[in-house]
Amino acid sequence: MTQQGLLFYIRRELMSAKSGSRLFNGLMVIALALILGGGWLAYLVQTGGGDITVKDVRFMGHDGKLVSALLYVPKGVNAKNPAPGIVATHGYINSRETQDGFAIEFARRGYVVLAPDQSGHGYSDPPAFANAFGGADSLPYLRSLDIVDKDNIGIEGHSMGGWASIIAAAMNPQGYKSIVVASSSPGTYGAPEGTATFPRNVGLIYSK
């Protein structure tokens, strides 16, 4: 290779490296913007535009097992201004975050929402299926909060969470005002059979 050819080769490689570096830096800036923008968008969605405070809570069940949950608190709710409450329980092999869609909308409408991890799911202590799927302790815990109007508490559960909700209603017959179960039913896996009077004020969501 001649001296002139060598100089041309070196110049071309330097220009290529500089161009590649600019491209890499540009892609890094775009990636960082997407990460930060996506995180901010997720925050706005989960908090209803900043009007909902989401707390990670832990409490002990009556059997000594740890129960994990997310607590959604609408803006302006406090001990002097309590709000109605809802326990929203997920189904089998899911976690508390699965109830986000329901919990966020409930909280946007002014409800304090407790979305627990069922026993043996998420961050709650094992085993699964134990302690009435965790429903036995979630309702009393929500009722214990001074930010919750104890005379206006609802229960909502999906699939296996419906069984947890029905059992919770049976164990706390005066502790709830209404109950909604989605893709679930009474009389299964420990959930008592339904009657003309139990559970009261019940709504059933089912598809064909």
Sequence and secondary structure as in RCSB ss.txt:
>XXXX:A:sequence
MTQQGLLFYIRRELMSAKSGSRLFNGLMVIALALILGGGWLAYLVQTGGGDITVKDVRFMGHDGKLVSALLYVPK
GVNAKNPAPGIVATHGYINSRETQDGFAIEFARRGYVVLAPDQSGHGYSDPPAFANAFGGADSLPYLRSLDIVDK
DNIGIEGHSMGGWASIIAAAMNPQGYKSIVVASSSPGTYGAPEGTATFPRNVGLIYSK
>XXXX:A:secstr
  HHHHHHHHHHHHHHHHHHHHHHHHHHHHHHHHHHHHHHHHHHHHTTTTTEEEEEEEEE TTS EEEEEEEEET
T BTTB EEEEEEE  TT  GGGGHHHHHHHHHTT EEEEE  TTSTTS S TT GGGGHHHHHHHHHH TTEEE
EEEEEEEETHHHHHHHHHHHHSTTS SEEEEES  SSSTT     SSSSSSEEEE   
